[in-house]
């Protein structure tokens, strides 16, 4: 599944229904497209800064955040809404096992810091003792697999998903993983910032082990050995851009063959511990990684592996235990890695975790009480308009043969649009939640989620299932289902809470940045390798595929030339799928907007023409200012380009944008006709 971090594209205000004693004329709020601008910046120099710089100047990044902008406004609104659901549920005397009881008790357990401090590490004690009872490599590997059922990820990554080549069946995937720093480049890059992060990571582990009660020498040895162990795993890991090739990362094999590949690992035992003992076939993403894991098993002592497993357990649950552990975790992952110097209020952190684990239950209340009526219908209206434009443009492509066009149009027409919220909700009745322990609640929720996923193995694929909650500001394209999902809370736009924004904004944000973007994922460098039924299968003629790759190469070159921070460049290879989707999205959004009355009648709003409003509206979707530390991390680990280039990059390829804002040769935003990229 692609989860494209199309963060919040809209917001919903909290409106209290209390009428004023005396009716006063309401002063309309200022148009954000007008007041957000920084008119000291020329559009041709940096359109992102021109469109959003005024807002950035008035709204510095808070010390508790790694960024500020549209996403933060929306996040605050969602948090306030979910807080209301949580506090009402916590105050109610609800029947045991009911949705309200689970929501209320989870939230209350997280806010009960007295009980959390008193318990300390007690909720993790049983699992820590289990690790200490390991006597050999086989029992250590069994303990490693067990931690995966609790939401930790030592040694490797494992998940259940649709078989890329047989989308009607579920498969078990084993991928590279087990790295505390997430991405392999953190272990090898030699720039000053990354070297410092490596050093701080070792210090962080050392501090955490001391908080577990180890003396300084033991803690020091454990942290050093874990860093060495992870570095060996990182050396065998593929780079971010190499993970984007679905064919090379699809290696189906029998469990017997997998065992032969890694002689020290009995995968039958591991699969039984993971909850799927009946499995006889797996998909191994990176076989060379598991060969290396097999080798690394003998390079470290049993005590080293116990320390590694303990570290993974505590790292996974640091946010749910006592303050000292939580603060140390915050210091490294938030301050060192992302530049955040102050924690959010506890209620925000607990609301976030309650929503993370019980979002399916919260979503049912959210849809009933907060989602505007008619949201599904409006979203579908825009989505279908984008699809119609896409079909027309496909038919007119001058570089694609009729044979491939027919298949492309079939895939486009078959895209399933999931909008608003699911028609049926998951059954969480087996999940037990109470007020006794915040950490224990999180552990049970992780265990329930893992068991729920594993129970799907061997059953027909449920294509109606959603991968997001209706209160999640995000959207995704799933190539295996040939579907896009747009949660309902994407319908409104900040600054237009009591009414719908005009079509220029809606088609720039919901049309371009959401539907257009996600549909294009079906035809980007990855999605284009899946057919209309969601199977990894070539449906192109050889000549058409060659022409397509020539075009994607140009977009890789365009983005690789952008310098972001400390002389670092965007990874054009790793980000190409998102960059292709951004370009396709804004083009389709604009073409669909041209069919609206606002465009046809040339309606001027707040002194802005329809074209000006559309392009400013598109830039508004990515109005995000990011701290340098977080930006540096994004460049290394994210397949999305930074927000500035999600605006400037695609717009530089649009002649309509050049005409609207008078972009001339010599301007940084100018790209001559010969370099402008047109794919879809």
Steps between C-alpha positions, in 0.01 A plus 500: 500500500621847419442737785567837347551750771255749344462659832197699579348679218205639693368578846176499690432763762354440842171689501298537819130547458435797726322793344599854593257713690525763233563439133800689366620529147777249447821622349614242245841351581790607280564291193799277588623505141543876530635538853730197489714653227839662541492762227865588557578171326455484124289205378769424245767472769325262739127450464474293818642789704295758310175311567564404863778719637271755663341228712842360592613844622198534727507142625844375607545130568408429865771335715273196541478435126735412215294697250218750473241571240185354356566157647547642848176700485315190393675282755396734778140492382493121482665472842236728651222292349646167606565647848129572533420141403759367748402717797129438454567127478722508809236683701218268397407186694502269202436131471814283512612418146316789338674742266467787748645290783806410295560853376447653842712248689791517256505880521459501879784250545728725297413806705550318832866594548495406869428134418744507208783632719422256778507206257827604336618216277270242661277465189806394298650277768351173378628558147842606626523185711402292199796646313736425789386135500643454150764225508609461139458644150179304421328623817630852432351491149170383643505793742582729206194377309283541811595868528362552148157396631524787752582776253880495531716421196836344587713330234274544198163629382197274462146562387198347329375656179361419159723291275630746240452248219178338629304789648211273604721326759678610814872431533764527773782744435846502657693824445820659619470684833617493859675838485441742787587794274261379232699556183835344403658833401499616862764236568738600219459863388800710603351851516525673837127488574471123443820417688364695797172307485690170510694613804183622671323172423766305692472748789124461494515121524757530780270734695199271448687192622605689814136594557427128485734454795823392327829640626694736275749245367234245404281770346799630306591159364141419404448826311833463315429140401149581382635779282750259345230237448261745335780634280558150364129467424501845341789403275288219355193725459395646169489875451169686510481535121569129446198409712275665240541222243205263562643228274846484659344508847268209423670167563245229567631179649397201706566504873733206438706705254500798738640273772773384262591863436545561873624179657500635857136613485216250510226698333237236580554574870506875433175488300330303775604765753378769261158335493499339153628142550312380191702716258712315247595791274635849568610803300851615588570857399877501528650148523852637548388673820385173654820330393682775688271461804585130504870590501465773763339253739839343569692829516346605833463332836170388646527787751531744208185363341312515830601864534386565141158344563463687830587824323237436231234427762569811708538717190156386378328584832700796626203734452279295731711461813651729765613856437878439503477244221252711305713815532816325383310361202370850419849649529642278228216439256337842523778742596811346342333358189226760440600818685198499735606648833175484697250218544139546405254514790431154636137504388610544139742209524242272660230603252738414217568154641133433577416591142786284374373183668125563516454718192246256360277558803564875514428523128145378547429785741688746280290418194178541695589820689763691304502405133277735298209333328550455127878463532506174305297647218717808458820299511368260237394790281854638495659156468287407200574834335872430533458148359307635199780744422758226540316281248490779243869575540589132471314477171693799363851390604736522203763267644286196588374234259130418469562154643647636823243780515222242504655328802569832673140612452378167633712542809383860548132412470549213744649714779283464809446826688455454872392835639378627833487192722453123475158344458586247772725530803751258647393287795722584801291310751788261581729788603505553875569849634486618862636781717764301687797554267562728200793286385305175537217649293746586222651150514158334480401728212817413309448129565135524386598683182766241417261209565229669292739529204627144528142367515455622142758253368339236280173693476366695199626856475252750642514782247251708699744548789647845554860577593415836660247651738246766391670750737844440341629783284665284242421310184646200323508293185512122538630340179391149602137613518532771235328734743540838658372594845421856605375532861208733555686763697671618183187683387544849650779757488638720782358849467175369349358314799141616470476453125665318218800669346466612140574247228845641424612397847304175511638387167851609595496316832244217488514465122872539440676412824265216590303328222730600216807408703364161610366403158840582352657253743329233293718615211826603669829307483364238744124501451534474123639150547167373640213415267132589534445201732778605737753241389869570445496436127630686197214642294713730284649455157878503515517826303247678723679392818826632356341838422348516848833428669663776295245744642542381859876533460449870429300550819774320695754742352285805578460418869853369551623848404314667789717590799317492832724526806874495575566447131286184501292421195161335472530130420336515159491122462338433838244781463410453135167326565375785718639761261323335207178493704538866596547601137211287377280615786533874448462466121181296538368731769551800274339335197196401709477851648482647149160331463345678800280808482755698699761450230268532201349823632842637601378577849739727690507439878696720743667659201634166376418347163391134480847396383672691780268347758556149369878513516499681835251242626731219392787665688273535804470119512874484578525803731748333736810651661742237635789509746843425354546184707172355377572611144836322507328183621237525227764524228659178624197288582189626317382426147327840495681817400494787752185717474676787320586273210161333493378846396784645295598176326174412322391861437827573320388248238166670429484769227167619645678582825777684313238711317293574810789638706720634222786256550786605269831354384755555776247449779580204729146367441541513121543185297509537119254304289773253408547404868140504615392147587165365388421140589124460535 
